[in-house]
Amino acid sequence: MKLLAPVVAALLATALPAFGQPAEDGDGSGDEQERPPPATPAPSAAEEDSPVIPVARPPREIRKWFIEGELIDPRDTLEAFLSPVLDNANWTEGLEQDQLKELLAAIGYHSTSRVRSMPDGGVSVVLTLEPITTVRYLLVDIKASAIERFREPIFADEIRRRMTLRPGSSLARNPKERQSQLRAEADRLSRYLRNDGFYDAVIKIEERPVGAYSTRIDVIVTPGQPYKLGKITVVGNGSTPAEQVREKFRHNRWCAPFVEQLCIGTARFTRSQLNRDLDGVAELFQKRDYPGVSVLTDFHPAHSYKPNTKTVEFTVTIRRRQKIDVVFEGNTKYSDEKLKKQLTLARDGSYDEVAIESSAESIRRYYQSKGYFEATVTGQRVPFEVFDRVIFSIDRGPQLKVRRVSFGGNQAIRGGRLRDEVNTREFRKIIIGDAGGYATTTQLLQDASRIKALYARRGYADTEVDLRVSRSAREDANAAALAAAVASGKKADGLYVHFEVREGDFLRVESTKITSSDKLSFPSDKLLGASSLKPGKPFRQSSLEADVRRIRQFYLRQGFPRAKIEPSWERDGSKVMINYAIQEGKPATIGKVLIRGNYKTADWVLRDEMGLEEGKPLTLDGTDRAQANLRRSGLFSSVRIN
């Protein structure tokens, strides 16, 4: 069995010398004063009636700080971790203390603090530490017979996956809080099992210490008998038989693959299946011309589960709203069923003018995809007494195959490359059937955008692409000519698509420089040596972003984890001047290393495997190599270095 994954925290700064032991004076009970405060006059009656506004105490500088309590790590190691946070810092009530507690919790300690004021206005802080109890083992025991497990399986991994506690997780320090923590886990599992059909499931979570500060969590699950579907009352179904609605909620437990008739057993009730079934009922009525239907249920755990019969009962209420009779005029090419699949009325849940227009556009796109590029579709609603009729008038026009795709205005990029970039293709005959050759408005606009994006990648930030479509090779390729040809009824010989490119200025790098408020540790030519944005080269935004990532990675590998790189650029016509503002931050060295979650392997073995030597530069390559070495050892299920 693999051991629990360790959490290894590497200090990002060189350890500082440890402080001495705390002074003996003072009772350590809180924020003590060396002198009693001056007497305060009694408040007036008006002051007593006024609301009390708390005044925040200003930050006070930490002069000294100490740690005490039960330590599972060497004192100097803990002091090295805390020095960057507490040395020369200000002590402020509230937020800063919470952040300190979070830091100590991350390295495995509960903490409390005592603060004493010093004569010079500063404070001394005493931190009392206690190791956090962590989960070493998490075991799940499902109390069910072999037959019950076969019929209604519950998997231990599913139980673990729904818990927030994991091996390595922290447990609360206070016994009451810890019990509340475990109770919350049990409640979470109970909700999951109830929603999964095991309403009578009983969850028991026990804690057993297995070391001074580690514990074993036993999760005992008694699922009980699963609940099946019981009585379903259907309301508002109209002419649709109630039994047909009920069938949407009935499911078999198991069916033979590819043989729908061979099914056995009744599936247990689950909340997720209930939601899917409600959607299925809505779809049933939408197909029967009720696009605005809503399907509701009064299901509630308090009254729907019937313990005596182990069944679930509820009422399904169907609000059909107005019936919509959809008619397609002018459609002689495709079945009404195919066109109804293009409607957005059911998806939108309404049939107002906006929804009708959206459905008409969807039908038009469908016709265009079949080659009817000039198809027009209009929709209108005609109200009747008991239903509304929505009429879609379709004029599909001639079926036009794409005969030619051409490009103009392109100087920097050859036409063949542009042709590779677009999806619109000329119609061509193949041995069996046809290939390509149809176009939609949406597709053509997307192709124009693809050409523009290609130019942007090549250094042309201002490129514009005009799209022109004509019905004949003899016509001018513009919108007016196309409209005139359509109106005249002239026979079309196909679609002729033309992309006219206005390239604009080619942006070229004029200069690159690096600026910093401090002296940099590395010369500019080393930082920019691998950059593609050299003077005279095309300027691309993607290349600029790649440069920033590369420089940041370079600094990480050199031991500068706090380096910041801010790029900027200015344009003068087609010339681009680039500046990289860099703040290196202080270099980091490897300090003390804490290992958590390791219960069986000696720490020195892990330190030897990692190869993180104290005092050496802390680099990205070094931490990656240390993490990889631990993973390759095969001792742990996972490893994380913070």
C-alpha positions as CSV (number, residue, x, y, z in Angstrom):
1,M,0.0,0.0,0.0
2,K,1.3,3.4,-0.9
3,L,2.0,5.9,1.8
4,L,0.3,9.2,2.3
5,A,1.6,12.0,0.0
6,P,3.9,14.4,1.8
7,V,3.5,18.2,1.5
8,V,7.0,19.7,1.3
9,A,7.3,23.4,2.0
10,A,10.6,25.0,0.9
11,L,11.6,28.3,2.5
12,L,12.0,31.1,-0.1
13,A,14.5,33.1,1.9
14,T,17.7,32.4,3.8
15,A,17.1,31.6,7.5
16,L,17.8,34.4,10.0
17,P,19.3,33.9,13.5
18,A,16.9,32.7,16.1
19,F,15.7,35.0,18.9
20,G,16.2,34.3,22.6
21,Q,13.7,32.9,25.1
22,P,10.8,35.1,26.3
23,A,11.3,37.4,29.3
24,E,9.9,36.2,32.6
25,D,8.0,39.4,33.5
26,G,4.3,39.7,32.9
27,D,1.7,37.0,33.4
28,G,1.2,36.5,29.7
29,S,-2.5,36.8,29.9
30,G,-2.9,39.3,27.1
31,D,-2.0,42.8,25.9
32,E,-0.4,44.1,29.1
33,Q,0.6,47.7,29.8
34,E,3.7,48.7,31.8
35,R,1.8,51.6,33.5
36,P,-1.8,51.9,34.3
37,P,-3.7,54.0,31.8
38,P,-4.8,57.5,33.0
39,A,-8.3,57.9,34.5
40,T,-11.0,58.5,32.0
41,P,-13.8,61.0,32.8
42,A,-17.3,59.5,33.2
43,P,-19.4,59.9,30.0
44,S,-22.1,62.5,29.9
45,A,-25.8,61.4,29.4
46,A,-25.6,62.4,25.8
47,E,-22.5,60.3,25.3
48,E,-24.1,57.3,26.9
49,D,-27.0,57.5,24.4
50,S,-24.7,57.8,21.5
51,P,-23.7,54.6,19.5
52,V,-20.3,53.2,20.4
53,I,-17.9,53.3,17.4
54,P,-14.9,51.0,17.9
55,V,-11.6,52.7,17.2
56,A,-9.0,50.5,15.4
57,R,-5.7,50.4,17.2
58,P,-2.9,51.6,15.0
59,P,-0.2,49.1,13.9
60,R,2.6,48.6,16.3
61,E,6.0,47.3,15.3
62,I,7.1,43.9,16.5
63,R,10.3,44.3,18.6
64,K,10.6,40.7,19.7
65,W,8.8,37.5,19.0
66,F,9.1,34.0,20.5
67,I,7.7,30.6,19.9
68,E,6.7,28.0,22.6
69,G,4.6,25.0,23.0
70,E,4.9,21.4,21.7
71,L,7.1,21.5,18.6
72,I,7.5,18.6,16.2
73,D,10.2,20.5,14.3
74,P,13.5,22.0,15.4
75,R,13.0,25.4,16.9
76,D,15.5,27.0,14.5
77,T,13.6,25.6,11.5
78,L,10.3,27.1,12.6
79,E,12.0,30.4,13.4
80,A,13.5,30.4,9.9
81,F,10.0,30.0,8.4
82,L,8.5,32.8,10.5
83,S,11.4,35.3,10.3
84,P,10.4,36.7,6.9
85,V,6.9,37.3,8.2
86,L,7.5,38.7,11.7
87,D,10.9,40.4,11.6
88,N,10.4,44.2,11.4
89,A,6.7,43.7,10.8
90,N,3.8,45.6,12.3
91,W,1.3,43.9,14.6
92,T,-2.3,44.8,13.6
93,E,-5.4,43.3,15.2
94,G,-7.5,41.1,12.9
95,L,-6.4,40.4,9.4
96,E,-2.6,40.1,9.9
97,Q,-3.2,37.7,12.8
98,D,-5.5,35.6,10.6
99,Q,-2.8,35.4,7.9
100,L,-0.2,34.3,10.5
101,K,-2.5,31.6,11.7
102,E,-3.0,30.4,8.1
103,L,0.8,30.3,7.6
104,L,1.2,28.2,10.7
105,A,-1.7,26.0,9.8
106,A,0.0,25.4,6.4
107,I,3.1,24.0,8.1
108,G,1.1,22.0,10.6
109,Y,0.4,24.0,13.8
110,H,-2.5,25.5,15.7
111,S,-1.4,28.8,17.2
112,T,-2.4,31.3,19.8
113,S,-0.7,34.6,20.4
114,R,0.0,36.8,23.5
115,V,1.1,40.4,23.0
116,R,2.8,42.7,25.4
117,S,3.3,46.4,24.9
118,M,6.8,47.7,25.3
119,P,7.9,51.1,26.7
120,D,9.0,52.3,23.2
121,G,5.6,51.7,21.7
122,G,6.4,48.4,20.0
123,V,5.2,45.0,21.1
124,S,6.6,41.6,21.9
125,V,4.7,38.6,20.6
126,V,4.7,35.0,22.0
127,L,3.3,32.3,19.7
128,T,2.1,29.2,21.4
129,L,2.1,26.3,18.9
130,E,0.4,22.9,19.0
131,P,0.7,20.3,16.2
132,I,-2.4,19.9,14.1
133,T,-3.9,16.4,14.1
134,T,-4.2,15.1,10.6
135,V,-6.0,12.2,9.0
136,R,-3.6,9.3,8.3
137,Y,-6.1,6.7,7.2
138,L,-9.6,7.0,5.7
139,L,-11.4,3.7,5.7
140,V,-14.9,3.1,4.3
141,D,-16.9,0.0,5.4
142,I,-20.2,-0.6,3.6
143,K,-22.5,-2.8,5.7
144,A,-24.4,-4.7,3.0
145,S,-24.7,-8.4,2.0
146,A,-23.1,-9.7,-1.1
147,I,-26.5,-10.0,-2.8
148,E,-27.3,-6.4,-1.9
149,R,-24.0,-5.2,-3.2
150,F,-24.6,-6.9,-6.5
151,R,-28.2,-5.6,-6.9
152,E,-27.6,-2.0,-5.8
153,P,-23.8,-1.4,-5.6
154,I,-22.4,1.4,-3.6
155,F,-18.7,1.9,-4.1
156,A,-16.3,3.0,-1.4
157,D,-14.5,5.3,-3.8
158,E,-17.8,7.2,-4.5
159,I,-18.1,7.7,-0.7
160,R,-14.6,9.0,-0.4
161,R,-15.0,11.3,-3.4
162,R,-17.9,13.1,-1.7
163,M,-16.0,13.8,1.5
164,T,-13.9,16.9,2.2
165,L,-11.7,14.9,4.5
166,R,-8.7,13.2,2.8
167,P,-5.6,11.6,4.1
168,G,-3.5,14.5,5.2
169,S,-6.5,16.7,6.0
170,S,-6.5,18.7,9.3
171,L,-8.9,18.1,12.1
172,A,-10.2,20.9,14.4
173,R,-8.4,21.4,17.6
174,N,-11.4,21.9,19.8
175,P,-13.2,18.6,20.6
176,K,-16.6,20.1,20.0
177,E,-15.5,21.7,16.7
178,R,-14.0,18.3,15.7
179,Q,-17.2,16.5,16.4
180,S,-19.1,19.2,14.4
181,Q,-16.6,18.7,11.5
182,L,-17.2,14.9,11.5
183,R,-21.0,15.4,11.8
184,A,-20.9,17.7,8.8
185,E,-19.2,15.0,6.8
186,A,-21.8,12.5,7.9
187,D,-24.6,14.9,6.8
188,R,-23.0,15.4,3.5
189,L,-22.9,11.6,2.8
190,S,-26.5,11.2,4.0
191,R,-27.7,13.8,1.5
192,Y,-25.8,12.1,-1.3
193,L,-27.2,8.6,-0.4
194,R,-30.8,9.9,0.0
195,N,-30.6,11.6,-3.4
196,D,-29.3,8.3,-4.8
197,G,-32.3,6.3,-3.5
198,F,-31.1,5.2,-0.1
199,Y,-33.3,7.3,2.1
200,D,-32.8,5.1,5.2
201,A,-29.0,5.2,4.9
202,V,-27.2,5.5,8.2
203,I,-23.7,7.1,8.3
204,K,-21.4,6.6,11.3
205,I,-18.0,8.3,11.4
206,E,-15.5,7.2,14.1
207,E,-12.1,8.6,14.9
208,R,-9.2,6.5,16.2
209,P,-5.8,7.9,17.1
210,V,-2.9,6.1,15.5
211,G,-0.2,8.4,16.7
212,A,0.5,11.5,18.7
213,Y,-0.9,13.8,16.0
214,S,-2.5,11.5,13.4
215,T,-5.7,9.7,13.4
216,R,-7.7,7.1,11.5
217,I,-11.2,7.9,10.2
218,D,-13.7,5.0,9.9
219,V,-16.8,5.7,7.8
220,I,-19.4,3.0,8.4
221,V,-22.2,3.1,5.8
222,T,-25.4,1.1,6.3
223,P,-27.4,1.9,3.1
224,G,-30.6,0.2,3.9
225,Q,-33.2,-0.9,1.3
226,P,-33.3,1.3,-1.8
227,Y,-36.5,3.2,-2.6
228,K,-38.4,2.5,-5.8
229,L,-40.9,4.6,-7.7
230,G,-44.4,4.5,-6.3
231,K,-47.6,6.3,-7.1
232,I,-47.3,9.2,-9.6
233,T,-50.2,11.6,-9.9
234,V,-50.4,13.5,-13.2
235,V,-52.1,16.9,-13.5
236,G,-52.6,19.1,-16.6
237,N,-51.7,16.5,-19.2
238,G,-54.7,17.3,-21.4
239,S,-55.3,14.8,-24.2
240,T,-52.0,13.1,-23.6
241,P,-52.7,9.9,-21.5
242,A,-51.4,10.1,-18.0
243,E,-49.9,6.6,-18.3
244,Q,-47.7,7.9,-21.1
245,V,-46.4,10.6,-18.8
246,R,-45.8,8.0,-16.0
247,E,-43.8,5.8,-18.4
248,K,-41.2,8.6,-18.6
249,F,-40.3,7.9,-15.0
250,R,-40.1,4.1,-15.0
251,H,-36.8,2.5,-15.7
252,N,-35.4,-1.0,-15.6
253,R,-32.4,-1.8,-13.4
254,W,-30.6,-3.7,-16.1
255,C,-31.0,-4.4,-19.8
256,A,-29.0,-6.6,-22.1
257,P,-26.8,-4.7,-24.5
258,F,-28.4,-4.3,-27.9
259,V,-31.5,-6.1,-26.8
260,E,-34.0,-3.5,-25.4
261,Q,-36.7,-6.2,-24.8
262,L,-34.5,-8.1,-22.4
263,C,-34.6,-6.1,-19.2
264,I,-35.0,-7.2,-15.6
265,G,-35.7,-5.5,-12.3
266,T,-36.8,-2.0,-11.4
267,A,-34.3,0.8,-11.0
268,R,-34.2,2.6,-7.7
269,F,-35.3,6.2,-7.5
270,T,-32.7,8.9,-7.7
271,R,-33.0,12.7,-7.7
272,S,-30.7,13.0,-10.8
273,Q,-32.9,10.6,-12.8
274,L,-36.0,12.5,-11.6
275,N,-34.7,15.7,-13.1
276,R,-33.8,14.0,-16.4
277,D,-37.3,12.5,-16.5
278,L,-39.0,15.9,-16.0
279,D,-37.0,17.1,-19.0
280,G,-38.2,14.1,-20.9
281,V,-41.8,15.0,-20.2
282,A,-41.2,18.6,-21.3
283,E,-39.7,17.3,-24.6
284,L,-42.7,15.0,-25.1
285,F,-45.1,18.0,-25.0
286,Q,-42.8,20.2,-27.0
287,K,-43.0,17.7,-29.8
288,R,-46.8,18.0,-29.5
289,D,-46.7,21.7,-30.3
290,Y,-46.4,23.1,-26.8
291,P,-43.1,24.9,-26.9
292,G,-43.7,26.9,-23.8
293,V,-44.6,23.9,-21.6
294,S,-43.2,23.7,-18.0
295,V,-43.2,20.5,-16.0
296,L,-43.1,20.8,-12.2
297,T,-43.2,18.3,-9.3
298,D,-44.1,18.6,-5.7
299,F,-41.4,16.1,-4.7
300,H,-40.0,16.8,-1.2
301,P,-38.1,14.4,1.0
302,A,-40.3,15.3,4.0
303,H,-43.5,13.8,2.4
304,S,-42.5,12.0,-0.8
305,Y,-40.6,9.1,0.7
306,K,-42.9,6.4,2.1
307,P,-41.0,4.2,4.7
308,N,-43.7,1.6,5.0
309,T,-43.6,0.7,1.3
310,K,-40.1,1.9,0.5
311,T,-41.4,3.9,-2.4
312,V,-41.4,7.5,-3.6
313,E,-44.7,9.3,-4.4
314,F,-45.2,12.7,-6.0
315,T,-47.4,14.7,-8.3
316,V,-46.3,15.9,-11.8
317,T,-48.0,19.2,-12.9
318,I,-47.9,20.1,-16.5
319,R,-48.5,23.6,-17.6
320,R,-48.9,23.4,-21.3
321,R,-49.6,27.0,-22.1
322,Q,-50.8,27.9,-25.6
323,K,-50.6,25.2,-28.2
324,I,-48.7,26.2,-31.3
325,D,-49.5,24.8,-34.7
326,V,-46.4,25.1,-36.9
327,V,-46.9,25.3,-40.6
328,F,-44.2,25.5,-43.3
329,E,-45.3,27.1,-46.6
330,G,-43.2,26.7,-49.6
331,N,-41.3,23.7,-48.3
332,T,-41.3,20.9,-50.9
333,K,-37.7,19.7,-50.4
334,Y,-37.5,18.5,-46.8
335,S,-39.8,16.9,-44.3
336,D,-41.6,19.0,-41.7
337,E,-39.9,16.9,-39.0
338,K,-36.5,17.9,-40.2
339,L,-37.5,21.6,-40.2
340,K,-39.0,21.3,-36.8
341,K,-35.7,20.2,-35.4
342,Q,-34.3,23.6,-36.5
343,L,-36.8,25.5,-34.5
344,T,-35.6,27.4,-31.4
345,L,-39.1,27.8,-30.0
346,A,-38.8,24.9,-27.5
347,R,-35.3,26.0,-26.6
348,D,-36.4,29.6,-26.0
349,G,-39.5,28.5,-24.1
350,S,-41.6,31.1,-25.8
351,Y,-43.1,32.0,-29.2
352,D,-43.0,35.8,-29.3
353,E,-41.7,37.7,-32.3
354,V,-38.1,37.4,-31.2
355,A,-38.3,33.6,-30.9
356,I,-40.1,33.3,-34.2
357,E,-37.5,35.4,-35.9
358,S,-34.7,33.3,-34.3
359,S,-36.4,30.1,-35.6
360,A,-36.8,31.6,-39.1
361,E,-33.0,32.4,-39.2
362,S,-32.2,28.8,-38.0
363,I,-34.3,27.4,-40.9
364,R,-32.6,29.7,-43.4
365,R,-29.1,28.5,-42.2
366,Y,-30.3,24.9,-42.7
367,Y,-31.3,25.6,-46.3
368,Q,-28.0,27.4,-46.9
369,S,-26.1,24.4,-45.6
370,K,-27.9,22.4,-48.3
371,G,-26.8,24.8,-51.1
372,Y,-29.8,27.3,-51.1
373,F,-27.7,30.3,-50.4
374,E,-30.4,32.8,-51.4
375,A,-33.1,31.1,-49.3
376,T,-35.4,33.5,-47.4
377,V,-37.6,32.5,-44.5
378,T,-40.1,34.7,-42.7
379,G,-42.3,33.8,-39.8
380,Q,-45.6,35.2,-38.5
381,R,-48.1,34.2,-35.8
382,V,-51.8,33.9,-36.5
383,P,-53.9,33.7,-33.3
384,F,-56.9,31.5,-33.1
385,E,-59.3,30.9,-30.2
386,V,-57.8,27.8,-28.8
387,F,-54.3,27.8,-30.4
388,D,-51.9,30.0,-32.2
389,R,-50.5,29.1,-35.6
390,V,-47.0,30.0,-36.6
391,I,-46.4,30.1,-40.3
392,F,-42.9,30.0,-41.8
393,S,-42.9,31.1,-45.4
394,I,-39.9,29.6,-47.3
395,D,-38.5,30.7,-50.6
396,R,-35.5,28.5,-51.1
397,G,-34.4,29.8,-54.4
398,P,-32.0,27.9,-56.7
399,Q,-29.5,25.5,-55.3
400,L,-26.1,27.2,-55.8
401,K,-22.8,25.4,-55.7
402,V,-19.7,27.3,-55.0
403,R,-17.9,27.5,-58.3
404,R,-15.0,29.7,-57.4
405,V,-13.3,31.1,-54.3
406,S,-10.9,34.0,-55.1
407,F,-8.8,36.5,-53.3
408,G,-7.8,40.0,-54.1
409,G,-5.6,42.7,-52.6
410,N,-3.3,40.2,-50.9
411,Q,0.4,41.0,-51.4
412,A,2.1,39.6,-48.3
413,I,0.3,36.2,-48.2
414,R,-0.2,34.2,-51.4
415,G,-3.7,33.1,-52.4
416,G,-2.9,29.4,-51.8
417,R,-2.2,30.0,-48.2
418,L,-5.4,32.0,-47.8
419,R,-7.3,29.2,-49.5
420,D,-5.9,26.8,-46.9
421,E,-7.2,29.1,-44.1
422,V,-10.9,29.3,-45.2
423,N,-13.5,26.5,-45.0
424,T,-15.4,27.5,-48.0
425,R,-14.5,25.1,-50.9
426,E,-15.4,24.9,-54.6
427,F,-17.8,22.1,-55.5
428,R,-16.1,19.2,-57.1
429,K,-17.3,15.8,-58.4
430,I,-15.8,12.7,-56.9
431,I,-16.3,9.1,-57.8
432,I,-19.2,8.6,-55.4
433,G,-21.3,11.7,-54.7
434,D,-20.1,15.2,-54.3
435,A,-17.6,17.0,-52.0
436,G,-18.1,20.4,-50.5
437,G,-19.4,23.2,-52.6
438,Y,-22.1,24.8,-50.4
439,A,-21.8,28.0,-48.4
440,T,-23.7,29.7,-45.6
441,T,-23.6,33.3,-44.5
442,T,-22.2,32.4,-41.1
443,Q,-19.4,30.3,-42.7
444,L,-18.4,33.0,-45.1
445,L,-18.2,35.6,-42.3
446,Q,-16.1,33.2,-40.2
447,D,-13.8,32.7,-43.2
448,A,-13.3,36.5,-43.5
449,S,-12.4,36.5,-39.7
450,R,-9.9,33.7,-40.3
451,I,-8.1,35.6,-43.0
452,K,-7.9,38.7,-40.7
453,A,-6.5,36.6,-37.9
454,L,-3.9,35.1,-40.2
455,Y,-2.7,38.6,-41.2
456,A,-2.6,39.6,-37.5
457,R,-0.3,36.7,-36.8
458,R,1.9,37.8,-39.6
459,G,2.3,41.4,-38.3
460,Y,-0.6,43.1,-40.0
461,A,-2.8,44.5,-37.1
462,D,-5.0,46.7,-39.3
463,T,-6.1,44.3,-42.0
464,E,-9.7,44.4,-43.2
465,V,-11.4,41.8,-45.3
466,D,-14.5,42.5,-47.5
467,L,-16.7,39.6,-48.5
468,R,-18.4,39.7,-51.9
469,V,-20.6,37.0,-53.4
470,S,-22.0,36.9,-57.0
471,R,-24.2,34.4,-58.9
472,S,-22.2,34.4,-62.1
473,A,-18.7,34.8,-63.3
474,R,-19.8,37.6,-65.5
475,E,-21.3,39.7,-62.7
476,D,-19.5,42.3,-60.7
477,A,-18.7,40.7,-57.3
478,N,-20.6,43.1,-55.1
479,A,-23.8,43.1,-53.0
480,A,-25.7,45.4,-55.4
481,A,-25.1,43.1,-58.4
482,L,-26.1,40.1,-56.4
483,A,-29.4,41.7,-55.3
484,A,-30.2,42.8,-58.9
485,A,-29.5,39.3,-60.2
486,V,-31.8,37.7,-57.7
487,A,-34.5,40.2,-58.4
488,S,-34.3,39.7,-62.2
489,G,-34.7,36.0,-61.9
490,K,-31.7,35.4,-64.1
491,K,-30.6,31.8,-64.1
492,A,-27.6,31.3,-61.8
493,D,-24.6,29.2,-62.7
494,G,-23.3,29.0,-59.1
495,L,-21.8,31.1,-56.3
496,Y,-18.6,33.0,-56.8
497,V,-17.0,34.0,-53.5
498,H,-14.4,36.8,-53.4
499,F,-12.4,38.0,-50.4
500,E,-11.0,41.4,-50.9
501,V,-8.1,42.1,-48.5
502,R,-6.9,45.5,-47.4
503,E,-3.7,44.6,-45.7
504,G,-2.9,47.9,-44.0
505,D,0.5,48.6,-42.5
506,F,3.0,45.9,-41.8
507,L,4.1,46.4,-38.2
508,R,7.8,46.0,-37.9
509,V,9.9,46.1,-34.7
510,E,12.0,49.2,-34.5
511,S,13.6,48.7,-31.2
512,T,13.5,46.6,-28.0
513,K,14.8,47.6,-24.6
514,I,14.7,46.6,-21.0
515,T,14.2,49.1,-18.2
516,S,14.4,48.6,-14.4
517,S,14.6,50.8,-11.4
518,D,17.4,48.6,-10.0
519,K,20.5,47.2,-11.5
520,L,19.7,43.9,-13.2
521,S,21.6,40.7,-12.6
522,F,21.7,39.7,-16.3
523,P,22.5,41.6,-19.4
524,S,19.7,42.6,-21.9
525,D,21.2,40.4,-24.7
526,K,20.9,37.3,-22.5
527,L,17.3,38.1,-21.5
528,L,16.2,38.9,-25.1
529,G,18.5,36.5,-26.9
530,A,15.8,34.0,-27.8
531,S,13.2,36.6,-28.7
532,S,11.7,36.7,-32.1
533,L,10.9,40.4,-31.8
534,K,14.2,41.7,-32.9
535,P,14.6,45.0,-34.8
536,G,13.4,44.6,-38.4
537,K,11.2,41.6,-37.6
538,P,7.4,41.5,-37.8
539,F,5.6,42.6,-34.6
540,R,3.1,40.1,-33.2
541,Q,1.2,40.4,-30.0
542,S,1.5,36.6,-29.5
543,S,5.3,36.9,-29.8
544,L,5.3,39.6,-27.1
545,E,3.3,37.4,-24.7
546,A,5.7,34.5,-25.4
547,D,8.7,36.7,-24.6
548,V,7.2,37.6,-21.2
549,R,6.6,34.0,-20.4
550,R,10.1,33.0,-21.5
551,I,11.8,35.8,-19.5
552,R,9.8,34.9,-16.4
553,Q,10.8,31.2,-16.8
554,F,14.4,32.3,-17.2
555,Y,14.3,34.2,-13.8
556,L,12.6,31.2,-12.1
557,R,15.4,29.0,-13.3
558,Q,18.0,31.4,-12.0
559,G,16.5,31.6,-8.5
560,F,14.4,34.8,-8.8
561,P,10.8,33.6,-8.1
562,R,9.5,37.1,-7.4
563,A,10.6,38.7,-10.7
564,K,7.9,40.8,-12.5
565,I,7.9,41.6,-16.2
566,E,5.6,44.3,-17.6
567,P,5.7,44.7,-21.4
568,S,4.6,47.8,-23.2
569,W,4.9,49.1,-26.8
570,E,4.4,52.2,-28.7
571,R,3.6,52.6,-32.4
572,D,4.8,55.2,-34.9
573,G,3.2,54.4,-38.2
574,S,4.4,51.0,-39.0
575,K,7.2,51.1,-36.5
576,V,6.9,49.5,-33.0
577,M,9.0,50.3,-30.0
578,I,8.9,47.6,-27.3
579,N,9.9,48.0,-23.6
580,Y,10.1,45.3,-21.0
581,A,10.0,46.8,-17.4
582,I,11.6,44.3,-15.1
583,Q,11.6,44.1,-11.3
584,E,13.8,41.2,-10.3
585,G,13.1,41.0,-6.6
586,K,15.5,39.4,-4.2
587,P,17.0,36.0,-5.2
588,A,15.8,33.1,-3.1
589,T,17.9,30.5,-1.5
590,I,16.9,27.1,0.0
591,G,16.3,27.4,3.7
592,K,14.7,25.0,6.0
593,V,12.5,22.2,4.6
594,L,9.5,20.8,6.4
595,I,8.1,17.4,5.4
596,R,4.4,16.6,6.1
597,G,2.4,13.4,5.5
598,N,5.4,11.1,5.8
599,Y,4.8,8.4,8.4
600,K,7.1,5.5,7.5
601,T,10.1,6.6,5.6
602,A,12.8,8.4,7.4
603,D,13.0,12.2,6.6
604,W,16.7,12.0,5.8
605,V,15.9,9.5,3.0
606,L,13.5,12.0,1.5
607,R,15.9,14.9,1.9
608,D,18.6,12.9,0.1
609,E,16.2,12.0,-2.7
610,M,15.1,15.7,-3.2
611,G,18.6,17.1,-3.3
612,L,17.5,20.5,-2.0
613,E,20.7,21.6,-0.2
614,E,20.3,24.5,2.3
615,G,21.9,27.7,1.2
616,K,21.8,26.8,-2.5
617,P,19.7,29.0,-5.0
618,L,16.1,28.0,-5.1
619,T,15.3,27.4,-8.8
620,L,12.4,26.1,-10.7
621,D,14.6,23.3,-12.2
622,G,15.7,22.3,-8.7
623,T,12.2,22.0,-7.3
624,D,10.9,20.2,-10.4
625,R,13.8,17.8,-10.1
626,A,13.1,17.2,-6.4
627,Q,9.4,16.6,-7.0
628,A,10.2,14.2,-9.8
629,N,12.7,12.3,-7.7
630,L,10.1,11.7,-5.0
631,R,7.5,10.6,-7.4
632,R,9.9,8.1,-9.1
633,S,10.7,6.6,-5.8
634,G,7.3,4.8,-5.8
635,L,6.8,5.5,-2.1
636,F,4.0,8.0,-2.4
637,S,0.7,8.3,-4.2
638,S,1.3,12.0,-4.9
639,V,3.9,14.7,-4.0
640,R,3.4,18.4,-3.8
641,I,6.1,21.0,-3.1
642,N,4.9,24.4,-1.9
